[in-house]
Amino acid sequence: MFKGIKNIFSEIFKGRKINTFLIFFFVSFMLWTLIKLSNTYTDTIKMNVTYTNLSDDKILLGSQENIVEAQVKTTGFRMLRQKFFKSTVEVDLKKVNKFKEAETFYVLADDAINKHLYQETEILKVSPDTLFFKLGKNKTKEVPVVHQLALAFEKGYNLYDSLRIEPKTITISGPEDIVDAQKVVFTEIKQIEAINKDIELDVKLLKNDSLQRLTYNTEKVKAIAKVDKFTEGKLNIPLQVTNLPKGYSIKLFPKEVTVTFTANISDFDQITENDFSIFCDYKEVENTEASFLIPKLGKLPPKVKTYRIDTKKVNFLIKK
């Protein structure tokens, strides 16, 4: 039996007979397809929703429907075209209906999608059947930018002056309530290692989930700073005494203290002992049995980065 079936197929596919069979099969398939596509079918199609003609001073609040599903009845040809060439439903915000609630509007989904369907297509059901949305006031304001950069310098290097962000402020736009609540905009968190030259880099601005509806006039800012080598120095600074009672004299041991400081090399030679002042406040030990005073900083040169007073205690002798 199997041998007989094999012989039949061998005869069919000999020579030109295979071409005749394929042509017959193709024509039959095309006729069957055309007949099927001419019939009427019911199916569901999906359509994307876009909102147009939104005025500059308004903004859509909350979440809007981005897809509508329509159950339609039409021929197979039109159904096939509708599925392959998906339409977009455009909601013209200048032609919407006002709802009872203030600033709430709606449009009937049937009306919105009807013009985007092919002729002789019947809409049976639309989900959702009504598109609701709320319009709010679009607000703009300027807010300062706060950086979140951590700087780590190579040994012997430091900032010559402070790190600055350019621009210092940016313009944000969006729903009024979100804009009002936003006081600053933060940069990304970033660690910069082994710094030994001037800083100039682009830094992205953060926008967390709660700020996604805000628009920034720029997505990044520049972090700029001058970097210089710094060195350590020591100076002997004469001590002063404040709040000494009238008619009393005081002797200090020692009369001056050593201050160790760091400064940029380019500024180092300009720093002298006259730029510092160190004092002891007698009022702190008055009416006590203390035998020493604590030296404190009174004046510090702005170009000094760090300092320490090496002498921690100063002995004194007071007499009337």
TIROBA-743720 format. One record per residue: residue in three letters; x, y, z of N, C-alpha, C, O in turn. Coordinates in steps of 0.001 Angstrom, whole numbers, plus 500000, padded with zeros to 6 digits. Layout:
REM TIROBA-743720
ALAXYZXYZXYZXYZ/...
REM end
This chain:
REM TIROBA-743720
MET500827498795500000500000500000500000500863501258500000500646502171499203/PHE501852501296500911502740502459500997503526502630499702503838503751499300/LYS503839501525499060504569501598497798503709502215496721504203502937495855/GLY502391501924496776501482502482495788501324503982495951501297504709494958/ILE501216504474497219501102505915497486502363506624497020502307507720496461/LYS503481505994497256504758506582496842504813506736495333505317507739494828/ASN504296505743494605504301505813493149503394506930492642503720507596491660/ILE502233507142493320501301508200492907501969509573493027501905510385492104/PHE502618509826494185503294511115494384504459511289493430504752512402492993/SER505115510203493111506233510290492164505734510715490797506386511511490121/GLU504585510194490379504006510555489094503552512016489069503729512711488068/ILE502956512480490195502449513866490238503571514866490093503432515874489399/PHE504662514595490737505741515571490779506792515352489700507887515907489786/LYS506476514549488682507405514369487569507313515527486583506217515940486204/GLY508459516049486172508521517031485090507639518233485300507680518896486337/ARG506816518505484257505989519708484285504772519566485192504123520557485526/LYS504473518376485575503273518163486389503370518917487719502356519372488249/ILE504606519051488267504758519763489540504417521235489379503806521812490279/ASN504790521873488260504462523279487999502966523477487892502424524441488432/THR502297522577487205500845522671487058500150522559488409499176523263488678/PHE500658521670489252500080521486490575500226522741491430499283523152492106/LEU501427523356491398501677524553492193500815525722491734500281526464492558/ILE500679525886490440499829526962489908498388526755490344497724527692490787/PHE497915525543490220496543525239490622496347525511492118495334526069492538/PHE497351525100492912497258525315494356497237526810494695496449527247495533/PHE498110527597494038498191529035494307496893529739493927496382530556494694/VAL496361529431492758495109530056492314493975529690493250493159530545493599/SER493911528436493661492860528000494572492961528728495912491954529131496493/PHE494202528889496392494402529572497669493980531037497579493350531561498498/MET494324531694496481493972533103496312492465533279496236491922534201496844/LEU491784532413495503490323532495495411489679532275496773488723532958497140/TRP490213531317497511489660531038498845489860532235499770488972532598500542/THR491060532848499677491368534016500514490453535184500185489936535838501092/LEU490243535461498884489382536576498470487949536372498944487277537315499362/ILE487501535147498872486138534860499329486013535100500829485041535690501301/LYS487020534628501571486992534793503012487056536267503403486332536705504297/LEU487927537039502730488088538449503077486881539281502660486705540400503142/SER486066538757501786484857539487501380483738539338502408482785540117502416/ASN483857538356503256482841538146504278482928539216505374483937539913505481/THR481897539343506166481838540320507249482242539649508559481817538535508864/TYR483084540364509332483592539816510587483426540847511709483284542046511466/THR483448540345512921483452541202514117484727540913514894485034539766515216/ASP485461541981515186486725541806515909487036543103516671486372544124516487/THR488061543034517529488462544193518330489791544736517815490738543982517594/ILE489848546051517629491075546700517195491508547697518270490680548233519006/LYS492806547934518348493351548889519309493852550127518574494435550025517494/MET493618551301519171494028552558518562494710553424519614494221553550520737/ASN495849554024519244496554554936520150495839556281520210495226556709519231/VAL495919556946521366495260558239521563496323559325521753497239559169522560/THR496195560420521008497051561594521213496160562813521416495047562880520895/TYR496672563783522186495920564998522490496596566180521794497800566390521947/THR495825566945521035496387568033520240495775569372520643494765569440521344/ASN496438570445520166495968571827520365495837572194521846494857572813522261/LEU496840571803522630496891572206524037497548573579524103498668573748523621/SER496870574558524690497414575913524754498625575958525676498768575121526568/ASP499501576948525453500764577024526185500579577200527687501430576768528465/ASP499492577821528104499289578092529530498525576975530238498177577114531411/LYS498260575868529539497535574743530129498372573478530049499299573364529247/ILE498009572521530918498700571244530920497711570162531328496806570408532124/LEU497887568965530779497039567837531142497457567307532508498633567022532733/LEU496510567176533409496786566684534746496407565222534868495551564722534139/GLY497067564536535814496736563129536051497142562256534873497954562659534041/SER496575561059534809496878560127533719495719560088532741494556560080533145/GLN496036560063531458495015559998530418495056558628529745496063557920529766/GLU493910558288529144493868557045528374494751557202527140494610558167526389/ASN495658556254526933496541556299525770496138555305524692496643555359523571/ILE495216554387525035494757553378524072493260553177524241492763553098525364/VAL492541553093523128491132552705523168490966551435522348491671551222521362/GLU490040550607522761489727549376522031488332549503521443487382549858522141/ALA488219549214520171486928549319519496486541547963518907487311547351518168/GLN485339547509519246484797546296518632484053546741517374483075547483517462/VAL484503546300516227483939546770514956483460545597514118483859544448514306/LYS482581545946513179482044544961512246482288545480510840481818546558510474/THR483024544708510057483345545135508694483852543938507910483922542827508435/THR484205544167506658484696543076505816486102542685506231486808543442506897/GLY486488541499505827487820541028506155488905541915505590489948542093506221/PHE488675542493504376489655543394503771489922544585504684491070544886505011/ARG488852545254505087488995546449505921489531546114507305490295546884507887/MET489128544966507825489618544547509133491121544316509089491853544691510005/LEU491565543688508002492985543401507845493786544698507739494837544837508365/ARG493287545642506947493962546940506805493996547684508136494995548319508473/GLN492904547606508889492834548315510156493831547751511161494385548498511968/LYS494063546451511120494977545830512060496435546053511682497289546223512552/PHE496719546052510370498086546224509923498523547687509945499685547989510217/PHE497599548583509659497906550012509640497139550678510773496107551315510563/LYS497676550512511987496989550998513186496826552513513146497785553240512884/SER495623552980513403495325554410513384495598555033514744495638554346515765/THR495783556342514734495940557116515960494735558033516115494387558772515195/VAL494107557982517274492958558829517554493461560174518060494144560229519082/GLU493140561243517373493546562582517786492384563272518495491305563427517924/VAL492610563682519738491597564400520501491962565882520467492955566298521064/ASP491163566662519772491386568099519659490870568777520922489664568820521164/LEU491788569307521725491411569884523012490647571201522880490147571734523870/LYS490558571717521667489749572916521451488280572566521185487423573448521142/LYS488005571282521010486648570864520658486105569820521632485410568886521231/VAL486426569986522905485981569004523892484814569569524697484536570767524665/ASN484149568689525409482988569068526203483371569302527655484168568555528221/LYS482802570339528256483081570669529654482194569810530557480995569668530319/PHE482808569242531594482073568447532571481616569361533704482009570526533762/LYS480803568844534587480298569659535698481433570152536584481426571299537032/GLU482404569286536834483515569661537700484417570658536987484661570535535787/ALA484906571635537718485748572667537117487005572057536500487644571180537082/GLU487332572538535326488536572137534598488557570659534208489615570137533858/THR487412569973534260487336568585533801486564568526532493485494569123532370/PHE487110567803531511486522567755530182486393566296529748486976565392530347/TYR485600566096528673485442564739528169485133564774526677484711565794526131/VAL485352563647526045484975563467524651484472562041524503485064561111525051/LEU483384561864523768482846560529523540483778559772522616484130560250521537/ALA484171558597523048485160557836522296484669557485520893485458557477519948/ASP483355557192520745482808556873519416483070558015518439483496557790517307/ASP482810559242518889483019560396518021484489560581517690484840560975516578/ALA485341560295518656486771560521518462487379559554517457488247559940516674/ILE486929558294517471487575557299516619486866557101515289487445556533514362/ASN485622557559515176484831557263513981485517557737512706485515557033511696/LYS486109558939512753486715559502511547488028558812511189488571559033510106/HIS488538557980512092489801557291511822489583555862511313490547555145511043/LEU488318555451511182488019554112510674487667554184509195487234555221508693/TYR487861553071508513487506553010507097485988553034506922485232552681507827/GLN485570553457505745484138553494505461483554552082505545484246551075505397/GLU482214552067505797481489550808505930482031549951507071481986548721507024/THR482541550626508091482969549941509310482036550366510432481937551549510757/GLU481357549396511019480387549695512063481020549518513436481622548484513724/ILE480876550556514295481387550477515664480324549827516541479210550338516652/LEU480664548708517160479732548015518041479918548424519506478948548575520250/LYS481173548599519901481458548936521293482849549563521377483769549147520673/VAL482994550571522249484282551215522459484606551176523947483747551454524783/SER485829550835524270486265550794525668487588551543525815488572551189525166/PRO487622552573526660486499553160527406485579553934526472486005554393525412/ASP484325554077526863483374554736525972483473556254526037482976556945525148/THR484119556787527092484306558232527230485720558500527731486209557817528631/LEU486371559498527141487716559878527550487629561116528440487240562190527980/PHE487991560964529713487977562085530654489401562600530841490357561825530813/PHE489533563877531027490830564455531338490625565803532002489587566447531854/LYS491654566209532740491586567464533488492710568380533023493850567953532842/LEU492361569642532837493351570628532443493734571486533634492870571939534385/GLY495013571705533803495501572570534866496355573681534297496648573723533102/LYS496746574580535183497562575709534762499013575278534640499570574649535540/ASN499611575626533518501023575336533285501847576496533841501669577641533427/LYS502756576197534785503513577259535454505000577104535190505505575996535009/THR505693578241535172507135578256534948507802579095536030507295580151536408/LYS508949578615536530509716579424537481511176578974537472511515577906536963/GLU512029579821538052513444579508538156513751578950539548513247579450540554/VAL514582577913539590514997577330540864516516577131540847517094576892539787/PRO517165577228542012518617577012542069518988575551541878518208574646542175/VAL520187575346541378520728573996541189521693573697542334522592574489542619/VAL521503572559542984522372572131544089523138570888543640522542569879543264/HIS524484570976543687525278569825543220525408568774544313525323569073545504/GLN525615567537543876525840566403544782527135565700544361527164564492544125/LEU528194566493544277529492565972543863530394565807545076530448566674545948/ALA531094564696545119532096564455546164533466564493545504533719563766544544/LEU534353565348546023535655565562545395536755564918546226536806565093547443/ALA537623564182545571538787563563546225540026563959545432540142563647544247/PHE540961564657546103542119565221545416543351564342545572543488563590546537/GLU544240564460544594545548563846544750546285564571545873546009565737546154/LYS547211563884546503547955564481547610548666565741547129549347565739546104/GLY548491566807547889549138568069547541548289568986546694548751570060546305/TYR547033568589546387546143569419545571544867569718546347544442568950547210/ASN544268570865546011543004571245546623542350572321545764542952572816544812/LEU541116572678546106540428573753545392541120575076545650541494575386546781/TYR541286575850544595541790577208544769540670578108545282540874578950546156/ASP539485577906544715538294578601545210537158577583545255537393576390545066/SER535963578026545495534844577087545658534383576540544308534545577175543266/LEU533805575345544363533193574743543180531926575520542839531128575825543726/ARG531739575838541573530532576566541165529802575805540065530400575052539296/ILE528500576023540016527640575384539026527158576450538054526713577518538476/GLU527241576178536782526767577100535746525827576352534803526205575324534242/PRO524604576861534623524031578025535299523658577711536740523453576554537107/LYS523573578779537564523225578589538967521760578215539131521392577527540083/THR520926578667538205519491578370538256519047577845536901519673578125535879/ILE517964577085536902517350576633535655515855576944535703515298577211536768/THR515224576904534546513790577146534451513062575809534393513382574952533569/ILE512079575639535277511265574436535254509828574810534882509353575895535218/SER509147573902534189507760574131533781506961572868534039507482571756533952/GLY505673573057534361504813571901534587503574572272535362503255573454535494/PRO502859571269535884501651571532536678501945572468537840502979572358538500/GLU501036573376538074501255574430539062501613573885540437502528574395541083/ASP500893572838540901501150572330542245502541571715542376503185571860543415/ILE503012571026541327504339570403541374505426571471541311506424571388542025/VAL505232572474540454506215573557540331506328574335541638507435574665542065/ASP505204574630542275505218575380543531505974574626544626506636575241545462/ALA505878573308544620506522572498545669508016572323545437508743571926546349/GLN508477572613544236509878572391543900510711573619544252510555574675543638/LYS511592573485545235512421574615545699513806574616545055514363575681544789/VAL514359573443544806515677573318544188515660572131543227514750571303543252/VAL516679572069542390516901570907541524518289570369541839519257571129541882/PHE518390569056542060519658568439542422520335567828541191519675567379540254/THR521656567826541224522404567122540191522500565647540569522126565241541670/GLU523007564865539637523281563467539933524343563367541037525141564285541229/ILE524338562251541748525369561988542757526591561418542047526505560420541331/LYS527732562073542262528923561653541510530174561827542357530340562846543028/GLN531047560839542326532338560889543026533424561134541995533512560417540998/ILE534265562158542230535372562465541316536668562197542065536932562806543102/GLU537467561291541538538665560824542236539933561428541641539963561856540488/ALA540980561448542471542346561784542040542405563083541240542967563114540145/ILE541835564138541775541796565418541062543150566118541195543662566290542301/ASN543724566519540061545003567240540076545043568363539035546108568896538724/LYS543877568710538507543798569810537541542421570470537651541528569969538333/ASP542273571594536971541014572334537038539837571442536638539953570570535777/ILE538705571693537292537495570891537044536582571623536083536289572804536272/GLU536138570936535066535100571436534157534427570234533514534958569644532572/LEU533272569878534021532581568701533509531080568915533513530545569711534285/ASP530406568177532619528949568212532541528358567279533590528831566160533791/VAL527318567764534252526651566977535290525162566941534978524548567980534736/LYS524586565749534983523159565601534687522313566064535870522732565981537024/LEU521121566550535557520174566937536587519266565759536906518846565027536009/LEU518966565582538181518107564479538606516642564817538357516213565963538490/LYS515897563792537996514448563936537856513828562619538309513719561678537523/ASN513423562552539581512840561317540093511404561146539591510899561971538830/ASP510757560067540027509424559737539508508416560856539726507566561102538871/SER508506561535540867507529562586541167507728563829540302506862564702540260/LEU508868563911539611509167565100538808509101564833537311509473565693536513/GLN508629563643536919508622563299535507507753564238534676507977564383533475/ARG506770564873535297505874565751534545506422567169534437505802568036533822/LEU507579567399535033508222568701534909509127568718533681509693567698533288/THR509244569887533095510167570091531976511265571043532420510981572116532953/TYR512532570654532202513661571521532502514136572185531202514091571574530135/ASN514588573428531303515082574086530090516460573568529684516950573881528599/THR517083572774530558518326572093530222518391570804531021517874570731532136/GLU519020569799530459519110568497531134520415568338531905520570567373532653/LYS521358569268531737522634569160532444523224570543532679522857571510532012/VAL524138570622533632524831571861533966526332571573533990526761570425533876/LYS527121572640534142528569572471534223529045572688535658528597573612536338/ALA529949571835536105530633572012537385532031572533537082532789571899536347/ILE532375573694537651533635574367537319534361574755538605533746575267539540/ALA535667574512538647536476574930539796537941574978539384538403574188538560/LYS538662575932539982540101576018539772540799575181540831540483575281542017/VAL541747574358540405542477573472541316543944573889541312544509574208540266/ASP544546573882542492545952574298542609546653573404543622546017572758544455/LYS547989573383543528548772572705544558548716573518545836548631574745545799/PHE548763572837546952548816573570548214549986573055549044550481571946548844/THR550406573892549974551544573546550815551246573954552243550266574648552514/GLU552108573512553161551914573797554588552941574797555073554106574749554678/GLY552502575705555932553410576693556502553167576873557987552156576423558526/LYS554127577553558655554006577833560083554351579292560326555282579827559726/LEU553591579936561215553858581317561597553676581461563099552803580829563693/ASN554520582309563714554376582620565133553538583888565264553898584942564740/ILE552425583771565967551464584862566077551428585374567512551216584586568433/PRO551634586701567732551569587251569092550173587070569686549169587157568980/LEU550128586819570991548856586611571682548304587941572192549050588831572599/GLN546973588048572156546262589190572740545323588652573819544876587506573772/VAL545036589536574807544122589148575878542933590096575860543094591315575815/THR541746589522575895540527590330575935539860590224577303540086589272578051/ASN539036591220577612538245591252578855539117591222580120538731590639581133/LEU540299591859580047541145591960581229540580593068582128540320594168581640/PRO540385592808583416539828593826584323540690595083584356541917595012584286/LYS540029596234584464540725597514584500541640597577585729541253597207586837/GLY542876598063585491543844598187586581544695596959586784545515596932587702/TYR544529595927585947545302594693586059546238594556584857545940595018583756/SER547363593916585101548278593562584001548468592050584010548287591389585032/ILE548839591517582843548958590057582724550183589704581910550499590376580928/LYS550877588648582315551995588111581565551633586709581075551094585897581828/LEU551931586440579822551587585144579216552849584337578978553904584890578665/PHE552735583054579127553851582123578880553337580966578013552680580068578539/PRO553610580959576717554428581910575955553634583144575537552420583213575726/LYS554354584128574956553705585348574515553132585220573098552308586026572667/GLU553584584201572404553084583944571052552920582450570851553535581630571532/VAL552061582127569883551796580709569587552068580440568112552082581350567283/THR552282579171567816552546578771566436551245578312565773550493577515566334/VAL551000578823564586549843578409563786550367577671562555551173578206561794/THR549908576457562372550234575682561166549041575768560214547899575546560617/PHE549313576089558958548220576305558009548583575747556643549751575501556344/THR547566575553555827547775575160554433547166576223553533546155576841553866/ALA547811576421552376547327577395551391547832576981550022548784576210549904/ASN547197577492549009547661577226547651549033577851547426549341578921547950/ILE549843577166546642551207577641546408551210579050545820552065579866546164/SER550267579332544946550241580646544297549932581781545275550219582943544987/ASP549336581442546453549000582471547448549938582459548655549903583364549489/PHE550770581433548738551503581182549977552370582369550404552342582748551574/ASP553133582961549494554067584037549841553363585321550264553987586219550829/GLN552059585408549989551332586636550329550776586601551758550258587605552246/ILE550883585465552416550307585315553753551369585635554808552456585058554785/THR551056586557555738551987586944556804551300586821558158550096586579558248/GLU552108586997559221551543586909560578550510587993560845549640587826561700/ASN550601589115560113549626590197560304548223589814559821547246590478560168/ASP548121588754559026546817588308558529546057587480559576544865587216559415/PHE546752587073560649546137586275561708545976587120562969546684588107563169/SER545047586718563799545006587217565179544561586065566078543614585340565773/ILE545281585918567205544964584875568181544772585567569536545577586412569926/PHE543709585204570242543429585864571516543073584842572599542696583701572328/CYS543215585320573847542749584555575006541734585421575744541970586610575959/ASP540629584842576123539557585573576798539674585345578313539388584259578816/TYR540109586414579033540292586277580481538978586006581199538968585390582264/LYS537875586458580627536574586270581256536242584800581463535464584457582353/GLU536827583932580648536556582495580746537128581893582033536632580879582524/VAL538191582535582582538816581965583797538611582863585005539003582503586116/GLU538001584030584805537773584938585918536893584250586982535934583548586661/ASN537239584469588207536512583866589343536635582341589362535789581646589927/THR537704581830588736537989580385588803539424580214589298540162581187589452/GLU539798578979589541541172578699589965542033578206588810543101577635589030/ALA541580578422587595542333577972586421543663578696586332543775579877586660/SER544681577951585873546025578522585779546478578712584329547633579049584069/PHE545578578496583412545949578646582008544763579197581209543612579129581640/LEU545078579739580045544092580267579104544116579426577828545123578793577512/ILE543002579427577101542902578678575845542985579669574681542121580537574553/PRO544002579555573838544103580466572691543038580150571641542737578987571373/LYS542475581207571053541429581046570035541728581932568835542421582945568933/LEU541184581516567708541397582276566477540500583506566451539300583419566710/GLY541094584647566138540321585870565984540151586270564534539076586710564127/LYS541211586119563752541170586498562334541954585478561522543017585018561937/LEU541417585134560365542047584137559499542088584670558073541072585167557587/PRO543226584584557385543280585036555988542338584201555121542299582981555283/PRO541578584811554207540637584056553370541309583032552467540666582085552013/LYS542614583219552201543304582300551297543851581065552004544400580169551363/VAL543702581019553324544131579840554087543038578775554015541869579059554279/LYS543419577557553659542450576464553523542163575774554853541006575555555213/THR543227575435555577543068574798556885544091575397557844545096575967557420/TYR543822575262559138544764575780560138544618574981561418543631574277561631/ARG545641575113562273545546574605563652546482575437564522547546575874564082/ILE546062575642565757546900576342566735547664575278567500547076574487568238/ASP548966575261567323549764574175567900549829574241569423549926573207570085/THR549777575446569980549812575593571441548386575528571976547550576352571607/LYS548107574579572820546739574364573303546445575127574596545297575495574846/LYS547474575369575424547277576049576702548352577119576878549506576937576491/VAL547936578250577477548865579349577738548803579688579233547751580063579752/ASN549944579550579914550005579918581329550050581436581477550495582142580572/PHE549592581927582612549553583379582792549829583743584243549687582937585162/LEU550230584998584398550427585581585715549789586956585699550147587796584874/ILE548854587193586592548110588447586605548386589180587932548490588577589000/LYS548497590511587804548673591296589027548046592667588848547851593159587736/LYS547736593265590003547061594571589994548098595671590036547746596851590036/
REM end
